[in-house]
Amino acid sequence: MRRGGCYALAALMLVGACGSEEAGSPAPADSGRDPLAHARVVLDRTPIFDGHNDLPWEIRASEEAPMDVDAYDLNLPVPGHTNLELLEAGGVGAQFWSVYIPGEYADSGFARLQLEQIDLARRMIDRYPELVLAGTADEVEAVMADGRIASMLGVEGGHAIENSLGALRTYYELGARYMTLTHNVTLDWADAAQDTALHDGLSAFGEEVVREMNRLGMLVDLSHASPATMSDALTVSEAPVIFSHSSARALTDVPRNVPDSILARMAGNGGVVMVTFVQPFVNQEAADYDDALAADIQAMRDEGRPVGEIRSEIDRIRRESPRPPASIDDIADHIEHVRRVAGIDHVGIGSDYDGMNAPPEMPDVSSYPVLFARLIERGWTDEELGKLASGNILKALREAEAAAARLQGERQPSTAAIADFAGSAP
């Protein structure tokens, strides 16, 4: 890949020579430069560290060769949003690969599926010299400086630990550097945003999960969590938390987005809200369309209509009246709202590529420079863009590592079980 040295020779266009400015202080935006060309120079110097990409599940679910990392060749065009050429064009220097497993099927054997997904993701990373598994912020920066893509794993959904802190520690040892506390299903110890609340946030065992994640140095990810769970985690956590792929609820009122009351607490925590590109999370008309469609589906189910008939009707509705598309400006609006409420040091990028229908103007992982060009047009400086691209998430990761080093000197791995906590038993 093209980056190296001070991330790229192209950075010479920006600063004259590597080291001619103080490290970490990019020059102000140059209004005379073409915004897209300018964005590419910025991303050569401070590459994207994206919080959430579902490529491992895309490979698992491939119709041609399920779970076959060789058949899903990232050197070639792919059916999804991600391959090596597109990653390079997008200025990606680090990626949290989601090792998602569904939480809706309690008889699936969550731990077995989780281990399979971690194995698949690690085999994918090992297959390509352009990808390097990283475990710390320093390792991420070293890989980016070498012109390759630092790869970390993110467990999406605390159902994967099956109420076991031992399983949590095992996932960390296998490379997981964040865990999303919930996915779409409320757990025995945490309420999800899109399910019935049972605990008014975190149960006592849920608080212990957060504490053990802090001790490990595993980032607490609050995407998919209910606002009460978000609030409880912020109260309990002794390290920065993240939202790996969420946007602002004040702009698009959906349960998956972050309320301003939570955004306002991010500065005190040191965490990062990584804004997602999911269309109904950044565009209210798209969200309302999905809500209406869901109501139509439920009405047809209540009428007892056959599944095939329901699918045909939904296909007709989508064909005759497509969902309103989200735009680059919608995404930029959410980024700027998070900046205003949480602060410039607490906003990042968490696209959810390969886990969504991508916005038409940002069809795949090559699209980040287009978004950054729009932010340049809105007056963002190079320093602000660098924080958004990777600076903020690297700082949060480094602070979580420092907290873990301190906590490991204060306490041993927790041997608590969920049955030890009143109100938390399954």
Sequence and secondary structure as in RCSB ss.txt:
>XXXX:A:sequence
MRRGGCYALAALMLVGACGSEEAGSPAPADSGRDPLAHARVVLDRTPIFDGHNDLPWEIRASEEAPMDVDAYDLN
LPVPGHTNLELLEAGGVGAQFWSVYIPGEYADSGFARLQLEQIDLARRMIDRYPELVLAGTADEVEAVMADGRIA
SMLGVEGGHAIENSLGALRTYYELGARYMTLTHNVTLDWADAAQDTALHDGLSAFGEEVVREMNRLGMLVDLSHA
SPATMSDALTVSEAPVIFSHSSARALTDVPRNVPDSILARMAGNGGVVMVTFVQPFVNQEAADYDDALAADIQAM
RDEGRPVGEIRSEIDRIRRESPRPPASIDDIADHIEHVRRVAGIDHVGIGSDYDGMNAPPEMPDVSSYPVLFARL
IERGWTDEELGKLASGNILKALREAEAAAARLQGERQPSTAAIADFAGSAP
>XXXX:A:secstr
    SSS GGGHHHHSSTTSS TT      TTS HHHHHHHHHHHS EEEEEE HHHHHHT SSSTT TTTS TT
S  SSS  HHHHHHTTEEEEEEE    SS TTS HHHHHHHHHHHHHHHHHH TTEEE  SHHHHHHHHHTTSEE
EEEEEE GGGGTT HHHHHHHHHTTEEEEES SSS  SSB BTTS  SSSSB HHHHHHHHHHHHHT EEE TTB
 HHHHHHHHHH SS EEESS  BTTTS  TTSB HHHHTTHHHHT EEEE   HHHH HHHHHHHHHHHHHHHHH
HHTT  HHHHHHHHHHHHHHS      HHHHHHHHHHHHHHH GGGEEE   BTSS   TTS STT HHHHHHHH
HHTT  HHHHHIIIIIHHHHHHHHHHHHHHHHHTT       GGGSTT   
